[in-house]
Amino acid sequence: MAIKTILVSQPKPEGDKSPYFDLAEKYKLKIDFRPFIHIEGVGAQEFRQQKVNIPEHTAIILTSKNAVDHFFRIAEEIRFEVPDTMKYFCVSEAVAYYLQKYVTYRKRKIFFGKQTIEDLMDVMKKHKGERYLLPCTDILRDKIPITLEEHKINFSKAVLYRTVASDLSDLEDVYYDMLVFFSPGGIESLLKNFPDFKQNNTRIAAFGPTTANAVIKNNLRLDVHAPMPNAPSMTGAIELYVKEELKKK
C-alpha cells in the first residue's frame, strides 16, 4: 500500500526549508507535524524536596538545551544568583553555544564535548576537583549517571523538568499511513492517548536505537528505522521506504 499521509511527532520546522517539505513535494505526500510530548518544569517546592543544594556545586553538566533553560529558571525561582566562577560542561558545542543566552562565553568557564557524555569525560577528568550538578529530566537515560560514576565524578542529580504526554484526543478519528517517532516518550504518549491502538496497516518509523526498542517492547511493528548506513537521516529512511512501496504498485 503506497504511503500518502505521514504524521511526524515533532513541531513543524520553522521557515520554508526542510527535508520533510522536499519529501512531500517530490512524492506528493501530505506530511503533518504534531508534538506527542512536551516539557514541564518542576516547581521550586518540588525541587526543594530533592534536597539538592545548588550553592554547594562548582560546575554544571548540561546535556541539552532544556537542561540549560530549566537550570537558570529554577535558580531564579529559588533566588540563587549563579556566581561568575561557575563552570559549565556541555555535551556538545550546540549546547555550549545556546548557554550564551544566559552567560558570557569564557574559555576557562565553558567546556564541551563532541556529542556524547563519553566525549565529555576527557575534559571532565582534568577537572576532578569540581563538585558537579546534573540538571536532568525525569526520564534521564541510565548511561549518563553510570558513565559519571565509572569515572568517579563527584556529582548530584537534580530533576528540573519532566517529559509529559500531550493531549492528542483530537486525532482519535484521523488515520495516517505512517507515524514517525524520535523518542520512547512519543511511543508512550501514543499508547496513553489511545490505549486500544491497533497498528494494522499503519507504518511506524523510529529514529535511534532507544526509540526502536520502545516500538518493539510495546509489541508494535517497526517498519522504518534510522539512522542506517544508507540513510543517516529520518527523511532519508522514509524516502527509501516510500520508493520501495512505489515499486510494488
C-alpha positions in Angstrom: 0.0 0.0 0.0 1.5 3.3 -1.1 2.3 6.0 1.5 0.3 9.1 1.1 -0.1 10.6 4.6 2.6 10.9 7.3 2.4 12.3 10.9 5.7 13.4 12.4 5.6 13.6 16.2 7.6 16.8 16.4 6.9 20.5 15.9 6.6 21.8 12.4 10.1 23.0 11.2 10.4 26.8 11.2 11.0 28.6 7.9 10.3 27.4 4.3 13.2 24.9 4.0 13.1 21.4 5.4 13.9 17.9 4.1 10.3 17.0 5.0 8.9 19.7 2.7 11.1 18.5 -0.1 10.0 14.9 0.5 6.3 15.9 0.5 6.7 17.8 -2.8 8.8 15.1 -4.5 6.3 12.2 -3.7 3.1 14.2 -3.4 2.7 13.3 0.3 0.7 15.0 3.0 3.0 15.5 6.0 1.6 16.8 9.2 3.6 17.7 12.4 2.4 17.3 15.9 4.4 17.0 19.1 3.4 13.9 21.1 5.3 15.1 24.2 6.1 18.4 25.9 8.4 19.6 28.7 7.1 20.8 32.0 9.3 22.5 34.6 9.5 21.2 38.2 8.4 23.9 40.6 10.6 25.3 43.4 8.7 23.5 46.1 9.1 20.1 44.4 12.8 20.9 43.7 13.5 21.6 47.4 12.1 18.2 48.3 15.0 16.7 46.4 17.4 18.2 49.0 19.9 19.3 46.4 21.8 22.4 47.4 22.9 24.2 44.3 25.4 26.6 46.1 27.4 23.6 47.1 28.3 22.9 43.5 31.1 24.5 41.4 30.2 23.1 38.0 27.1 22.2 35.9 26.8 19.3 33.4 24.5 20.3 30.6 23.2 17.6 28.3 20.5 19.6 26.4 19.1 23.0 25.7 16.2 22.0 28.1 18.7 21.4 30.9 20.2 24.9 30.3 16.8 26.6 30.3 15.5 24.8 33.4 18.7 25.2 35.4 18.5 29.0 35.1 14.7 29.0 35.6 15.0 27.1 38.9 18.0 29.3 40.0 15.8 32.4 39.6 12.8 30.8 41.3 14.8 29.9 44.4 16.6 33.3 44.2 20.0 31.8 43.7 22.4 34.1 42.0 24.7 31.9 39.8 28.3 33.0 40.6 30.7 34.1 37.8 33.1 31.3 39.0 30.6 28.6 38.0 31.9 26.2 35.3 29.8 24.6 32.6 30.5 21.3 30.9 28.2 20.9 27.9 27.7 17.6 26.0 28.1 19.4 22.6 29.1 22.6 21.0 25.5 23.4 20.2 24.5 23.3 23.9 27.6 25.4 24.8 26.5 28.0 22.1 22.9 28.0 23.5 24.3 28.6 27.0 25.4 32.1 25.9 21.8 33.1 26.2 22.5 33.2 29.9 26.3 33.5 30.5 29.2 35.3 28.8 31.4 32.8 27.0 34.8 32.4 28.5 37.3 29.6 27.6 38.1 28.7 31.2 34.5 28.6 32.2 32.6 26.7 29.4 33.8 23.3 28.1 32.1 21.0 25.6 32.4 17.5 24.1 31.7 16.3 20.6 28.2 14.8 21.2 28.0 12.2 24.0 28.7 12.1 27.7 31.7 9.8 26.9 33.3 12.5 24.8 32.9 15.0 27.7 34.8 12.7 30.1 38.1 13.6 28.5 37.6 17.2 29.5 35.9 16.5 32.9 38.8 14.2 34.0 41.0 17.3 34.0 38.6 18.9 36.5 38.1 16.1 39.0 38.1 18.5 42.0 34.8 20.1 40.9 31.5 19.3 42.6 29.1 18.8 39.6 25.4 19.3 39.4 23.5 17.3 36.7 20.2 19.1 35.8 18.0 16.5 34.1 14.6 15.2 33.1 12.6 12.5 35.0 13.4 10.0 32.2 17.2 10.5 32.2 19.0 7.7 30.4 20.9 5.4 32.8 24.0 5.7 30.6 24.7 9.3 31.8 24.9 8.7 35.6 26.6 5.3 35.1 29.3 6.9 32.9 29.9 9.6 35.6 30.1 7.1 38.3 32.5 4.9 36.4 34.8 7.9 36.0 34.5 8.7 39.7 32.9 12.1 39.0 31.5 13.8 42.2 28.0 14.8 41.1 24.4 15.3 42.3 21.4 14.8 40.1 18.6 17.3 40.1 15.3 16.6 38.2 14.3 20.0 37.0 11.9 19.1 34.2 9.7 16.2 33.1 8.6 14.8 29.8 4.8 14.7 29.6 2.4 13.2 27.1 0.5 15.8 25.1 -3.3 15.6 24.7 -3.9 14.0 21.2 -7.6 13.3 21.7 -8.5 15.4 18.5 -6.6 12.8 16.4 -8.8 9.9 17.5 -10.6 9.6 14.2 -7.7 10.7 12.0 -5.8 8.0 10.1 -2.2 8.3 8.8 -0.3 5.8 6.6 2.9 6.4 8.7 3.7 7.7 12.2 7.2 9.0 12.9 8.8 8.8 16.4 12.0 10.2 17.8 11.9 9.1 21.5 10.4 6.4 23.7 8.2 9.2 25.2 6.5 9.6 21.9 5.5 5.9 21.8 4.3 6.1 25.4 2.2 9.2 24.6 0.6 7.3 21.6 -0.4 4.4 23.9 -1.5 6.7 26.7 -3.8 8.7 24.4 -5.0 5.6 22.5 -4.8 2.6 24.8 -6.7 0.5 22.2 -4.4 1.5 19.3 -4.2 -1.2 16.6 -1.4 -0.8 14.2 -2.9 -2.7 11.3 -1.6 -1.1 8.1 -0.1 2.0 9.8 3.7 2.0 9.3 5.9 3.1 12.2 9.2 4.9 11.7 11.6 5.3 14.6 14.8 7.4 15.0 17.6 6.0 17.2 18.0 2.6 19.0 16.1 3.5 22.2 13.0 4.6 20.1 13.2 1.5 18.0 13.4 -0.7 21.2 10.4 1.1 22.6 8.4 0.3 19.5 9.3 -3.4 19.7 8.8 -3.6 23.5 5.2 -2.4 23.1 4.5 -5.1 20.5 4.3 -2.7 17.6 5.8 -3.4 14.2 8.9 -1.4 13.3 8.8 -0.6 9.5 11.3 2.2 9.1 14.5 2.6 11.2 17.1 5.4 11.1 19.9 6.1 11.2 21.1 3.4 8.8 24.3 3.3 6.7 22.3 4.0 3.6 20.0 6.5 5.3 21.6 8.6 8.1 18.5 10.8 8.4 14.9 10.1 9.2 13.8 11.7 5.9 16.3 9.6 4.0 15.0 6.4 5.6 11.4 7.4 4.9 12.3 8.2 1.3 13.8 4.7 0.8 10.7 3.1 2.2 8.4 5.2 0.0 10.4 4.3 -3.1 10.2 0.6 -2.3 6.4 0.8 -1.8 6.0 2.6 -5.1 7.9 -0.3 -6.8 5.3 -2.7 -5.6 2.5 -0.9 -7.4 
